[in-house]
Amino acid sequence: MPHINPIDNEYFKDEKARNGSNFTVIGTPVQRSDARGHVTGRTAFFEDQLLPDLAFVKIHRSSRHHALITDVDVSQARQVPGVLRVITHADVPQTGTPC
Amino acid sequence: MRDSLGLMGTKRGCAQGACGSCTVLLDGEPVVSCLVPAITVDGSSVQTVEGLADGNDLNDLQQAFLDGFATQCGFCTPGMLMSAQALLTRNPDPTRDDVIEAISGNVCRCTGYEPIVRAILDAAERRRRSS
């Protein structure tokens, strides 16, 4: 690719072009195209999309700090109407270094 | 508001009252809506960011944010606007410190606080001039 010196370019030989005085955008404030959505709350972020048939996750944490969990009984949770799946440590492959 | 009414303008940031992105006006006072159970506000007025504009006409605060480039990613903006709206209603002539205090519960992860403070002061001036 040939090296193009912008100073040799026809456009930049024009003095008005060189000092920017014939620019219509550069040097002027331009409204951001997304800002109107920001100030009206209409911009949809990741969590703002309600997809059809969306499933929701609820995390149940230990009710005691520093407790040693010996057993997790999820039988009642499984019976709640609408529950698709109950996931515990048993569903996670027990390989590698515990974190 | 979000899941039942579909009003997604009010953002769920931390869901524990720390970030201010879910700020709405409850009977005119700013509250972090994530800490307000719906059942406790029966019969109250709740204003969200969707209620600031009049149709397609932005209100003076929204316009000042737009003109002052006071949004970056835009996630904190609805909460910032509601906190600012409450401030300007109770204090039409706030100092810079008043503004900083008013949005002290609103976190902007882009850290763009300076244009936000300027925009709120600008909106206050517009409001005083037009009244």
Contacts between the chains, C-beta under 8 A, distances in Angstrom:
chain1	res1	chain2	res2	distance
A	29	B	69	7.8
A	31	B	66	6.9
A	32	B	69	7.0
A	32	B	71	7.5
A	34	B	74	6.8
A	35	B	65	7.5
A	35	B	66	5.3
A	35	B	69	7.4
A	35	B	71	5.1
A	35	B	74	7.4
A	36	B	58	7.7
A	36	B	66	6.5
A	37	B	74	7.0
A	38	B	65	7.6
A	38	B	71	4.0
A	38	B	74	3.1
A	38	B	77	4.6
A	39	B	49	7.9
A	39	B	52	8.0
A	39	B	58	6.5
A	39	B	62	4.1
A	39	B	65	4.9
A	39	B	66	5.7
A	39	B	71	6.6
A	39	B	74	8.0
A	39	B	77	6.0
A	39	B	81	6.6
A	40	B	9	7.1
A	40	B	49	7.0
A	40	B	50	7.3
A	40	B	52	7.6
A	40	B	53	5.6
A	40	B	58	7.2
A	40	B	62	6.8
A	41	B	7	7.7
A	41	B	8	7.0
A	41	B	9	2.1
A	41	B	10	7.1
A	41	B	48	7.1
A	41	B	49	3.8
A	41	B	50	5.5
A	41	B	77	7.8
A	41	B	78	4.7
A	42	B	9	7.0
A	43	B	74	5.3
A	44	B	8	6.6
A	45	B	11	7.1
A	45	B	74	8.0
A	45	B	75	6.1
A	47	B	11	7.9
A	47	B	12	6.1
A	48	B	2	7.7
A	48	B	8	3.9
A	48	B	11	8.0
A	50	B	3	7.4
A	50	B	6	7.1
